[in-house]
Amino acid sequence: MEKFIVSARKYRPQTFDTVVGQAHITTTLKNAIRNKQLAHAFLFCGPRGVGKTSCARILAKTINCEHPTKDGEACNKCNSCKAFNEGTSLNYFELDAASNNSVDDIRELVNQVRFVPQSGRYKVYVIDEVHMLSPSAFNAFLKTLEEPPPYAIFILATTEKHKILPTILSRCQIFDFKRININDTVDHLQDICNKEEIKADKASLQVIAQKSEGCMRDALSILDKIVSFTNGHLNYSNTLEHLNILDDDYYFKLIGCILQQNLSGALLLYDEINHKGFEGDLVLNGFSEFIRNLLVSKDEKVVSLLEVVESFKEKFIETAKKVSPAVLISALNILNEAEISYKAARNKRLHVELALIKLCYLQQAIELTSEDSTIVKKKVVDAPLAFRITAIRSFNKEVKNETSNVQHKPSNATLVIETGRVNKNENSLVTEEAINYAQQTVTADSPSGSRLATLDKIRKQYRNNGTESNGGSNHSLQPETLQKAWNGYIHKLKETKNPAVPSFERSFLRIKDANSFEVVSSNSLEQKFIEHERSKLFLFLRQQLHNNSLQYSVVVEENPEEHLKHEVNLTAREQFQKITEQYPMVKELKDRLGLQLDY
């Protein structure tokens, strides 16, 4: 029995012309070989399974070919090409950096570079998955990579270019491989099916190409599995069944239920999908991709981005005409949120059904209007707030008109203002704005000028801090009473163990006029402590001094007398003399005991 070889190995490219989807790289390499302008180091980077290692092997075989073709391809007939195809070439070394990423592995490779090739012109070293090398291994490789022998060529391959050190990147010629598009993948699969006598329709090959996501190796692996599953007869239905992909027909039925607001039909359709064994997140993801394709189909300029089976393209375009962009965009948002929170949901089925309920009533939730021939989505906004004012305490006394001696009761005015004493330090304030507002209201409701006179009186009382309404006056500041009140607040701070006590004790007061004074502190730190107590101190002093117009400020004035004196370093003799001056008995004790001091 002949040994089976997977298609990815059996049909691996052997020449540059057989590489699929990388013409921009193969053309550059062939021209470099033809013009003998080869670099000493190459970096092949790109997604998995797009031909990086295959191109490295083809390059290694071609540059050592004894009879290359005019197009810059290997002849596959000379001894060097035969040895390379059989895997016995001594000029080709391939290192897997994922399992050989230490400094010792790189040092061993560097030691091999010193030996001249026995046959051929170049020795080629391919390091696959080079991003797996450790930083120390990279550093050990730098010098050799920068100045290799003329016969050595290094080819580095990686899927994660951003993990490679910039010092390595600057020493290499970089080639970026791209994903293989669906059409190139389908053509290559069709060619293999013809060689292997496999019956496959184009729709099934397109599904395989979409599932591979631009990776040719994955596409060939999927092809091998489905061929084994179907005994060499591939069609659209069995390909979907094997790949566990939900048919787009279900999504077309689902979008029809949504457009008709047929909730029961959508739930029954999802129940049928669920019985087929498809998970909820797969349904949400597939329907999101379906909505995206509908959105793409609405504009002819971007129809080329539609990656679906050709037989469904016309159906997508026709369905897209029936759905508005606002519905599609809102549906994408709902599906995206549902897919993100799917893993955290306890009841998975209910979570998906809730998303379907939102989708079915989406058109009813979105109200569209045509403004200037454009479609605008209405947004629900809060109603405007009415003008708000602080409620003013009413006063039910009758206001007596001084000129006519006629008593007036409050009319239909919206504000009733107390005509008693107005104190701006109390919580029930009558502000200047409230008085103006009341004046306008009273003027509108009452033609009489009596109320205007009353309001003028209130305004005058407000400006004079209420001194004329009750016959009282603010007490002028006196040094004795001020200091007494200040000491009272210090005593209050001491009871609460407030750290500001020393700052209050060291400061002194200076009266400026009858209603204001200054607190003089010696430094800014004390000033901050006193300022921190400003609100409480104001209330306390105004109550103690009976002065509602009291004002004070904290200033800093340096006092030379209070500056700390710097201690002078005394000698031992001076210290002893100072002690004996203060305590004479110490000298007498020294003399009696005959002590000698070490000065």
VEXMILUM-147420 format. One record per residue (C-alpha): residue number from 0; residue in three letters; x negated, y, z. Coordinates in steps of 0.1 Angstrom, whole numbers, plus 5000, padded with zeros to 4 digits. Layout:
# VEXMILUM-147420
[NUM ALA [X Y Z]]
...
END
This chain:
# VEXMILUM-147420
[0 MET [5000 5000 5000]]
[1 GLU [4986 5033 4990]]
[2 LYS [4980 5057 5019]]
[3 PHE [5004 5086 5019]]
[4 ILE [4989 5121 5018]]
[5 VAL [5011 5151 5027]]
[6 SER [5017 5176 5000]]
[7 ALA [4999 5204 5019]]
[8 ARG [4966 5184 5015]]
[9 LYS [4973 5167 4982]]
[10 TYR [4981 5199 4964]]
[11 ARG [4956 5221 4981]]
[12 PRO [4942 5247 4956]]
[13 GLN [4909 5237 4941]]
[14 THR [4903 5267 4919]]
[15 PHE [4912 5304 4923]]
[16 ASP [4939 5301 4896]]
[17 THR [4958 5276 4917]]
[18 VAL [4960 5298 4947]]
[19 VAL [4996 5311 4950]]
[20 GLY [5006 5347 4958]]
[21 GLN [4971 5361 4964]]
[22 ALA [4961 5374 4930]]
[23 HIS [4946 5406 4944]]
[24 ILE [4921 5386 4964]]
[25 THR [4912 5358 4939]]
[26 THR [4906 5384 4911]]
[27 THR [4883 5404 4933]]
[28 LEU [4863 5373 4943]]
[29 LYS [4860 5361 4907]]
[30 ASN [4847 5394 4895]]
[31 ALA [4822 5395 4924]]
[32 ILE [4809 5361 4914]]
[33 ARG [4807 5370 4877]]
[34 ASN [4789 5403 4884]]
[35 LYS [4767 5387 4911]]
[36 GLN [4778 5412 4937]]
[37 LEU [4785 5389 4966]]
[38 ALA [4786 5403 5001]]
[39 HIS [4768 5384 5028]]
[40 ALA [4798 5383 5051]]
[41 PHE [4836 5381 5044]]
[42 LEU [4866 5383 5067]]
[43 PHE [4898 5367 5055]]
[44 CYS [4927 5377 5077]]
[45 GLY [4965 5373 5073]]
[46 PRO [4994 5351 5084]]
[47 ARG [4992 5313 5088]]
[48 GLY [4993 5290 5058]]
[49 VAL [4988 5316 5030]]
[50 GLY [4954 5303 5017]]
[51 LYS [4926 5318 5038]]
[52 THR [4906 5286 5044]]
[53 SER [4914 5273 5009]]
[54 CYS [4900 5305 4993]]
[55 ALA [4869 5302 5016]]
[56 ARG [4863 5266 5003]]
[57 ILE [4869 5276 4967]]
[58 LEU [4844 5305 4971]]
[59 ALA [4818 5282 4986]]
[60 LYS [4822 5256 4958]]
[61 THR [4822 5282 4930]]
[62 ILE [4790 5301 4940]]
[63 ASN [4770 5268 4941]]
[64 CYS [4785 5255 4908]]
[65 GLU [4758 5246 4883]]
[66 HIS [4780 5254 4852]]
[67 PRO [4807 5280 4861]]
[68 THR [4833 5289 4835]]
[69 LYS [4835 5323 4818]]
[70 ASP [4864 5332 4841]]
[71 GLY [4843 5327 4872]]
[72 GLU [4858 5293 4882]]
[73 ALA [4840 5261 4893]]
[74 CYS [4836 5234 4866]]
[75 ASN [4844 5205 4890]]
[76 LYS [4821 5183 4870]]
[77 CYS [4786 5191 4882]]
[78 ASN [4769 5173 4910]]
[79 SER [4774 5202 4934]]
[80 CYS [4812 5204 4927]]
[81 LYS [4816 5166 4930]]
[82 ALA [4797 5166 4963]]
[83 PHE [4819 5194 4976]]
[84 ASN [4851 5177 4965]]
[85 GLU [4841 5145 4982]]
[86 GLY [4831 5164 5014]]
[87 THR [4794 5154 5012]]
[88 SER [4779 5188 5004]]
[89 LEU [4750 5199 5025]]
[90 ASN [4755 5236 5017]]
[91 TYR [4789 5239 5033]]
[92 PHE [4795 5242 5071]]
[93 GLU [4829 5247 5087]]
[94 LEU [4832 5256 5124]]
[95 ASP [4865 5257 5143]]
[96 ALA [4861 5286 5167]]
[97 ALA [4891 5276 5187]]
[98 SER [4873 5245 5201]]
[99 ASN [4837 5258 5196]]
[100 ASN [4838 5293 5211]]
[101 SER [4808 5293 5235]]
[102 VAL [4775 5310 5232]]
[103 ASP [4757 5277 5228]]
[104 ASP [4778 5268 5197]]
[105 ILE [4769 5301 5180]]
[106 ARG [4733 5296 5189]]
[107 GLU [4733 5262 5173]]
[108 LEU [4749 5277 5142]]
[109 VAL [4723 5305 5141]]
[110 ASN [4695 5279 5143]]
[111 GLN [4708 5261 5113]]
[112 VAL [4708 5293 5093]]
[113 ARG [4670 5293 5093]]
[114 PHE [4667 5262 5070]]
[115 VAL [4666 5268 5033]]
[116 PRO [4692 5249 5012]]
[117 GLN [4678 5217 4997]]
[118 SER [4700 5220 4966]]
[119 GLY [4720 5249 4953]]
[120 ARG [4716 5286 4958]]
[121 TYR [4737 5294 4989]]
[122 LYS [4745 5279 5023]]
[123 VAL [4781 5289 5032]]
[124 TYR [4792 5290 5069]]
[125 VAL [4830 5292 5074]]
[126 ILE [4842 5300 5109]]
[127 ASP [4879 5295 5112]]
[128 GLU [4900 5312 5139]]
[129 VAL [4871 5335 5147]]
[130 HIS [4891 5356 5170]]
[131 MET [4889 5328 5196]]
[132 LEU [4851 5334 5201]]
[133 SER [4842 5348 5235]]
[134 PRO [4827 5383 5237]]
[135 SER [4793 5369 5246]]
[136 ALA [4795 5346 5215]]
[137 PHE [4803 5376 5193]]
[138 ASN [4774 5395 5207]]
[139 ALA [4750 5365 5200]]
[140 PHE [4763 5364 5164]]
[141 LEU [4759 5401 5157]]
[142 LYS [4723 5403 5146]]
[143 THR [4725 5373 5123]]
[144 LEU [4757 5385 5108]]
[145 GLU [4742 5419 5101]]
[146 GLU [4709 5407 5085]]
[147 PRO [4713 5370 5074]]
[148 PRO [4688 5353 5051]]
[149 PRO [4695 5359 5014]]
[150 TYR [4708 5324 5009]]
[151 ALA [4733 5325 5038]]
[152 ILE [4769 5336 5034]]
[153 PHE [4794 5338 5063]]
[154 ILE [4831 5336 5058]]
[155 LEU [4853 5344 5089]]
[156 ALA [4890 5335 5089]]
[157 THR [4915 5347 5114]]
[158 THR [4952 5353 5119]]
[159 GLU [4947 5380 5146]]
[160 LYS [4924 5407 5132]]
[161 HIS [4931 5431 5161]]
[162 LYS [4913 5407 5185]]
[163 ILE [4879 5409 5167]]
[164 LEU [4853 5433 5179]]
[165 PRO [4848 5465 5158]]
[166 THR [4811 5457 5155]]
[167 ILE [4820 5424 5137]]
[168 LEU [4845 5442 5114]]
[169 SER [4820 5468 5103]]
[170 ARG [4796 5441 5091]]
[171 CYS [4821 5422 5069]]
[172 GLN [4840 5427 5037]]
[173 ILE [4876 5425 5048]]
[174 PHE [4903 5407 5027]]
[175 ASP [4939 5410 5039]]
[176 PHE [4961 5380 5028]]
[177 LYS [4998 5387 5024]]
[178 ARG [5029 5365 5029]]
[179 ILE [5039 5345 4998]]
[180 ASN [5072 5358 4984]]
[181 ILE [5102 5336 4979]]
[182 ASN [5100 5334 4941]]
[183 ASP [5064 5323 4941]]
[184 THR [5071 5297 4967]]
[185 VAL [5101 5283 4948]]
[186 ASP [5081 5281 4916]]
[187 HIS [5053 5262 4934]]
[188 LEU [5077 5238 4950]]
[189 GLN [5095 5232 4917]]
[190 ASP [5061 5224 4901]]
[191 ILE [5053 5199 4928]]
[192 CYS [5088 5183 4925]]
[193 ASN [5082 5179 4887]]
[194 LYS [5049 5162 4893]]
[195 GLU [5063 5139 4920]]
[196 GLU [5096 5132 4901]]
[197 ILE [5117 5146 4928]]
[198 LYS [5153 5158 4919]]
[199 ALA [5159 5192 4936]]
[200 ASP [5182 5220 4927]]
[201 LYS [5170 5256 4929]]
[202 ALA [5194 5265 4958]]
[203 SER [5178 5239 4981]]
[204 LEU [5143 5251 4972]]
[205 GLN [5153 5287 4979]]
[206 VAL [5166 5277 5013]]
[207 ILE [5132 5260 5020]]
[208 ALA [5113 5291 5009]]
[209 GLN [5134 5313 5032]]
[210 LYS [5129 5290 5062]]
[211 SER [5091 5289 5056]]
[212 GLU [5089 5328 5060]]
[213 GLY [5061 5332 5035]]
[214 CYS [5040 5303 5047]]
[215 MET [5032 5278 5019]]
[216 ARG [5020 5251 5043]]
[217 ASP [5053 5252 5062]]
[218 ALA [5072 5251 5029]]
[219 LEU [5054 5219 5018]]
[220 SER [5059 5203 5051]]
[221 ILE [5096 5210 5050]]
[222 LEU [5098 5196 5015]]
[223 ASP [5081 5164 5026]]
[224 LYS [5106 5159 5055]]
[225 ILE [5137 5165 5033]]
[226 VAL [5124 5143 5006]]
[227 SER [5121 5115 5031]]
[228 PHE [5156 5123 5045]]
[229 THR [5173 5123 5011]]
[230 ASN [5152 5097 4992]]
[231 GLY [5140 5122 4967]]
[232 HIS [5174 5139 4959]]
[233 LEU [5175 5174 4973]]
[234 ASN [5207 5195 4971]]
[235 TYR [5220 5226 4989]]
[236 SER [5242 5208 5014]]
[237 ASN [5218 5181 5027]]
[238 THR [5190 5207 5029]]
[239 LEU [5212 5229 5052]]
[240 GLU [5221 5198 5072]]
[241 HIS [5185 5188 5077]]
[242 LEU [5172 5223 5086]]
[243 ASN [5202 5229 5109]]
[244 ILE [5212 5260 5091]]
[245 LEU [5248 5273 5091]]
[246 ASP [5262 5277 5056]]
[247 ASP [5269 5313 5046]]
[248 ASP [5305 5303 5037]]
[249 TYR [5313 5303 5074]]
[250 TYR [5300 5338 5077]]
[251 PHE [5321 5350 5047]]
[252 LYS [5351 5335 5064]]
[253 LEU [5342 5351 5097]]
[254 ILE [5338 5386 5081]]
[255 GLY [5372 5381 5065]]
[256 CYS [5388 5375 5099]]
[257 ILE [5371 5406 5113]]
[258 LEU [5384 5428 5084]]
[259 GLN [5419 5414 5089]]
[260 GLN [5417 5417 5127]]
[261 ASN [5425 5380 5128]]
[262 LEU [5412 5371 5163]]
[263 SER [5428 5337 5165]]
[264 GLY [5412 5327 5131]]
[265 ALA [5378 5339 5142]]
[266 LEU [5380 5320 5175]]
[267 LEU [5391 5288 5157]]
[268 LEU [5363 5292 5132]]
[269 TYR [5337 5295 5160]]
[270 ASP [5352 5264 5176]]
[271 GLU [5346 5245 5144]]
[272 ILE [5311 5258 5142]]
[273 ASN [5305 5248 5179]]
[274 HIS [5317 5213 5172]]
[275 LYS [5291 5209 5145]]
[276 GLY [5264 5213 5171]]
[277 PHE [5253 5249 5164]]
[278 GLU [5242 5269 5195]]
[279 GLY [5257 5303 5202]]
[280 ASP [5224 5322 5198]]
[281 LEU [5219 5306 5164]]
[282 VAL [5254 5318 5153]]
[283 LEU [5247 5353 5166]]
[284 ASN [5213 5355 5149]]
[285 GLY [5226 5341 5116]]
[286 PHE [5256 5365 5116]]
[287 SER [5233 5394 5123]]
[288 GLU [5212 5385 5093]]
[289 PHE [5244 5381 5072]]
[290 ILE [5256 5416 5083]]
[291 ARG [5221 5430 5074]]
[292 ASN [5224 5414 5039]]
[293 LEU [5259 5430 5035]]
[294 LEU [5244 5464 5045]]
[295 VAL [5216 5460 5019]]
[296 SER [5241 5450 4992]]
[297 LYS [5259 5483 4995]]
[298 ASP [5231 5502 4977]]
[299 GLU [5219 5491 4943]]
[300 LYS [5184 5506 4950]]
[301 VAL [5177 5481 4978]]
[302 VAL [5195 5450 4964]]
[303 SER [5160 5436 4957]]
[304 LEU [5156 5432 4995]]
[305 LEU [5184 5407 4995]]
[306 GLU [5168 5373 5003]]
[307 VAL [5197 5349 4997]]
[308 VAL [5205 5321 4974]]
[309 GLU [5211 5334 4939]]
[310 SER [5246 5318 4937]]
[311 PHE [5256 5340 4967]]
[312 LYS [5243 5374 4955]]
[313 GLU [5274 5384 4936]]
[314 LYS [5296 5373 4965]]
[315 PHE [5275 5395 4989]]
[316 ILE [5278 5425 4966]]
[317 GLU [5316 5421 4962]]
[318 THR [5322 5416 5000]]
[319 ALA [5300 5446 5008]]
[320 LYS [5323 5469 4988]]
[321 LYS [5352 5460 5012]]
[322 VAL [5334 5469 5044]]
[323 SER [5324 5505 5055]]
[324 PRO [5288 5512 5066]]
[325 ALA [5301 5524 5100]]
[326 VAL [5317 5490 5107]]
[327 LEU [5285 5471 5096]]
[328 ILE [5262 5493 5117]]
[329 SER [5284 5490 5148]]
[330 ALA [5287 5452 5143]]
[331 LEU [5249 5450 5142]]
[332 ASN [5247 5468 5175]]
[333 ILE [5272 5445 5191]]
[334 LEU [5255 5414 5178]]
[335 ASN [5221 5426 5188]]
[336 GLU [5232 5433 5224]]
[337 ALA [5250 5400 5226]]
[338 GLU [5219 5381 5213]]
[339 ILE [5196 5399 5238]]
[340 SER [5218 5391 5268]]
[341 TYR [5227 5356 5256]]
[342 LYS [5200 5338 5278]]
[343 ALA [5213 5355 5309]]
[344 ALA [5249 5346 5304]]
[345 ARG [5263 5318 5326]]
[346 ASN [5291 5309 5302]]
[347 LYS [5275 5308 5267]]
[348 ARG [5306 5301 5248]]
[349 LEU [5326 5329 5264]]
[350 HIS [5297 5353 5258]]
[351 VAL [5299 5346 5220]]
[352 GLU [5337 5347 5220]]
[353 LEU [5336 5381 5237]]
[354 ALA [5313 5394 5210]]
[355 LEU [5338 5381 5183]]
[356 ILE [5367 5398 5201]]
[357 LYS [5348 5432 5200]]
[358 LEU [5341 5426 5163]]
[359 CYS [5377 5418 5155]]
[360 TYR [5389 5451 5170]]
[361 LEU [5360 5471 5158]]
[362 GLN [5379 5488 5130]]
[363 GLN [5407 5498 5154]]
[364 ALA [5382 5513 5178]]
[365 ILE [5364 5534 5152]]
[366 GLU [5385 5562 5138]]
[367 LEU [5372 5576 5105]]
[368 THR [5380 5609 5090]]
[369 SER [5370 5625 5057]]
[370 GLU [5353 5659 5062]]
[371 ASP [5339 5676 5032]]
[372 SER [5339 5643 5012]]
[373 THR [5317 5626 5039]]
[374 ILE [5326 5599 5063]]
[375 VAL [5322 5610 5099]]
[376 LYS [5325 5588 5130]]
[377 LYS [5347 5604 5157]]
[378 LYS [5333 5604 5192]]
[379 VAL [5354 5607 5223]]
[380 VAL [5342 5636 5244]]
[381 ASP [5353 5648 5278]]
[382 ALA [5379 5675 5279]]
[383 PRO [5367 5710 5287]]
[384 LEU [5365 5718 5324]]
[385 ALA [5386 5747 5338]]
[386 PHE [5370 5777 5354]]
[387 ARG [5363 5769 5390]]
[388 ILE [5360 5793 5420]]
[389 THR [5354 5788 5456]]
[390 ALA [5387 5787 5476]]
[391 ILE [5391 5819 5497]]
[392 ARG [5407 5817 5531]]
[393 SER [5441 5834 5530]]
[394 PHE [5452 5860 5555]]
[395 ASN [5489 5862 5562]]
[396 LYS [5490 5897 5577]]
[397 GLU [5509 5924 5560]]
[398 VAL [5488 5950 5543]]
[399 LYS [5499 5985 5551]]
[400 ASN [5497 6012 5526]]
[401 GLU [5482 6043 5542]]
[402 THR [5497 6068 5518]]
[403 SER [5533 6056 5515]]
[404 ASN [5536 6038 5549]]
[405 VAL [5552 6009 5530]]
[406 GLN [5544 5973 5540]]
[407 HIS [5534 5951 5511]]
[408 LYS [5533 5913 5512]]
[409 PRO [5511 5893 5489]]
[410 SER [5527 5890 5455]]
[411 ASN [5521 5865 5427]]
[412 ALA [5484 5872 5427]]
[413 THR [5463 5840 5425]]
[414 LEU [5439 5852 5452]]
[415 VAL [5448 5866 5486]]
[416 ILE [5418 5882 5504]]
[417 GLU [5414 5888 5541]]
[418 THR [5414 5925 5550]]
[419 GLY [5396 5919 5582]]
[420 ARG [5359 5918 5589]]
[421 VAL [5338 5905 5560]]
[422 ASN [5306 5888 5572]]
[423 LYS [5283 5876 5545]]
[424 ASN [5264 5853 5569]]
[425 GLU [5294 5832 5576]]
[426 ASN [5304 5801 5555]]
[427 SER [5337 5817 5543]]
[428 LEU [5321 5843 5520]]
[429 VAL [5339 5869 5499]]
[430 THR [5313 5875 5472]]
[431 GLU [5312 5905 5450]]
[432 GLU [5323 5884 5420]]
[433 ALA [5353 5872 5440]]
[434 ILE [5363 5907 5449]]
[435 ASN [5360 5918 5412]]
[436 TYR [5381 5888 5402]]
[437 ALA [5407 5896 5428]]
[438 GLN [5408 5933 5417]]
[439 GLN [5416 5922 5382]]
[440 THR [5443 5898 5393]]
[441 VAL [5459 5924 5417]]
[442 THR [5458 5950 5390]]
[443 ALA [5476 5927 5366]]
[444 ASP [5503 5917 5390]]
[445 SER [5509 5950 5409]]
[446 PRO [5512 5984 5393]]
[447 SER [5508 6001 5427]]
[448 GLY [5474 6016 5436]]
[449 SER [5477 6006 5472]]
[450 ARG [5460 5973 5467]]
[451 LEU [5431 5989 5449]]
[452 ALA [5425 6011 5479]]
[453 THR [5424 5980 5501]]
[454 LEU [5399 5963 5478]]
[455 ASP [5377 5993 5478]]
[456 LYS [5377 5992 5515]]
[457 ILE [5368 5955 5515]]
[458 ARG [5339 5961 5490]]
[459 LYS [5326 5989 5513]]
[460 GLN [5328 5966 5543]]
[461 TYR [5310 5939 5524]]
[462 ARG [5282 5962 5514]]
[463 ASN [5278 5976 5549]]
[464 ASN [5276 5940 5564]]
[465 GLY [5308 5945 5581]]
[466 THR [5297 5972 5605]]
[467 GLU [5327 5994 5598]]
[468 SER [5354 5968 5601]]
[469 ASN [5350 5960 5638]]
[470 GLY [5333 5991 5651]]
[471 GLY [5301 5973 5660]]
[472 SER [5265 5979 5648]]
[473 ASN [5232 5960 5646]]
[474 HIS [5209 5964 5676]]
[475 SER [5176 5980 5668]]
[476 LEU [5144 5959 5673]]
[477 GLN [5126 5965 5706]]
[478 PRO [5092 5950 5714]]
[479 GLU [5103 5934 5747]]
[480 THR [5135 5918 5734]]
[481 LEU [5118 5906 5702]]
[482 GLN [5089 5890 5721]]
[483 LYS [5114 5874 5745]]
[484 ALA [5134 5859 5717]]
[485 TRP [5101 5847 5700]]
[486 ASN [5090 5830 5733]]
[487 GLY [5125 5814 5735]]
[488 TYR [5120 5799 5700]]
[489 ILE [5085 5786 5710]]
[490 HIS [5101 5770 5741]]
[491 LYS [5126 5753 5718]]
[492 LEU [5098 5740 5696]]
[493 LYS [5080 5726 5726]]
[494 GLU [5111 5706 5736]]
[495 THR [5111 5689 5702]]
[496 LYS [5072 5685 5702]]
[497 ASN [5070 5704 5670]]
[498 PRO [5034 5707 5656]]
[499 ALA [5040 5744 5647]]
[500 VAL [5038 5754 5684]]
[501 PRO [5001 5765 5684]]
[502 SER [5007 5786 5653]]
[503 PHE [5036 5804 5669]]
[504 GLU [5016 5810 5701]]
[505 ARG [4985 5824 5684]]
[506 SER [5004 5848 5661]]
[507 PHE [5016 5883 5672]]
[508 LEU [5045 5904 5662]]
[509 ARG [5045 5939 5647]]
[510 ILE [5077 5959 5643]]
[511 LYS [5081 5978 5610]]
[512 ASP [5115 5995 5614]]
[513 ALA [5148 5990 5632]]
[514 ASN [5157 5958 5613]]
[515 SER [5124 5942 5602]]
[516 PHE [5091 5930 5616]]
[517 GLU [5059 5912 5606]]
[518 VAL [5045 5880 5620]]
[519 VAL [5007 5882 5618]]
[520 SER [4988 5850 5617]]
[521 SER [4950 5845 5615]]
[522 ASN [4949 5820 5586]]
[523 SER [4970 5805 5558]]
[524 LEU [4975 5772 5576]]
[525 GLU [4993 5789 5605]]
[526 GLN [5013 5809 5579]]
[527 LYS [5026 5777 5563]]
[528 PHE [5037 5763 5597]]
[529 ILE [5056 5795 5605]]
[530 GLU [5072 5796 5570]]
[531 HIS [5083 5760 5573]]
[532 GLU [5106 5771 5602]]
[533 ARG [5120 5802 5584]]
[534 SER [5156 5791 5581]]
[535 LYS [5160 5779 5617]]
[536 LEU [5140 5809 5630]]
[537 PHE [5163 5834 5611]]
[538 LEU [5195 5819 5627]]
[539 PHE [5179 5819 5661]]
[540 LEU [5166 5854 5661]]
[541 ARG [5197 5869 5646]]
[542 GLN [5218 5854 5673]]
[543 GLN [5194 5864 5701]]
[544 LEU [5188 5899 5689]]
[545 HIS [5224 5905 5676]]
[546 ASN [5211 5919 5643]]
[547 ASN [5226 5904 5611]]
[548 SER [5203 5926 5590]]
[549 LEU [5171 5912 5605]]
[550 GLN [5143 5905 5582]]
[551 TYR [5107 5894 5587]]
[552 SER [5076 5885 5567]]
[553 VAL [5045 5864 5576]]
[554 VAL [5012 5880 5567]]
[555 VAL [4976 5867 5572]]
[556 GLU [4951 5890 5589]]
[557 GLU [4917 5877 5598]]
[558 ASN [4906 5886 5634]]
[559 PRO [4868 5887 5638]]
[560 GLU [4872 5882 5676]]
[561 GLU [4890 5849 5670]]
[562 HIS [4863 5835 5647]]
[563 LEU [4849 5803 5660]]
[564 LYS [4813 5809 5673]]
[565 HIS [4788 5785 5658]]
[566 GLU [4770 5765 5684]]
[567 VAL [4733 5770 5686]]
[568 ASN [4711 5739 5689]]
[569 LEU [4692 5743 5723]]
[570 THR [4660 5725 5731]]
[571 ALA [4658 5701 5760]]
[572 ARG [4641 5727 5782]]
[573 GLU [4667 5754 5774]]
[574 GLN [4695 5729 5781]]
[575 PHE [4680 5721 5815]]
[576 GLN [4676 5757 5824]]
[577 LYS [4712 5764 5814]]
[578 ILE [4724 5735 5836]]
[579 THR [4703 5747 5866]]
[580 GLU [4717 5782 5863]]
[581 GLN [4752 5768 5865]]
[582 TYR [4744 5741 5891]]
[583 PRO [4714 5750 5913]]
[584 MET [4716 5717 5932]]
[585 VAL [4704 5699 5901]]
[586 LYS [4670 5717 5903]]
[587 GLU [4668 5710 5941]]
[588 LEU [4675 5673 5934]]
[589 LYS [4647 5672 5908]]
[590 ASP [4622 5688 5932]]
[591 ARG [4630 5665 5961]]
[592 LEU [4627 5634 5940]]
[593 GLY [4597 5646 5922]]
[594 LEU [4612 5639 5888]]
[595 GLN [4596 5648 5856]]
[596 LEU [4617 5656 5826]]
[597 ASP [4607 5646 5791]]
[598 TYR [4610 5678 5771]]
END
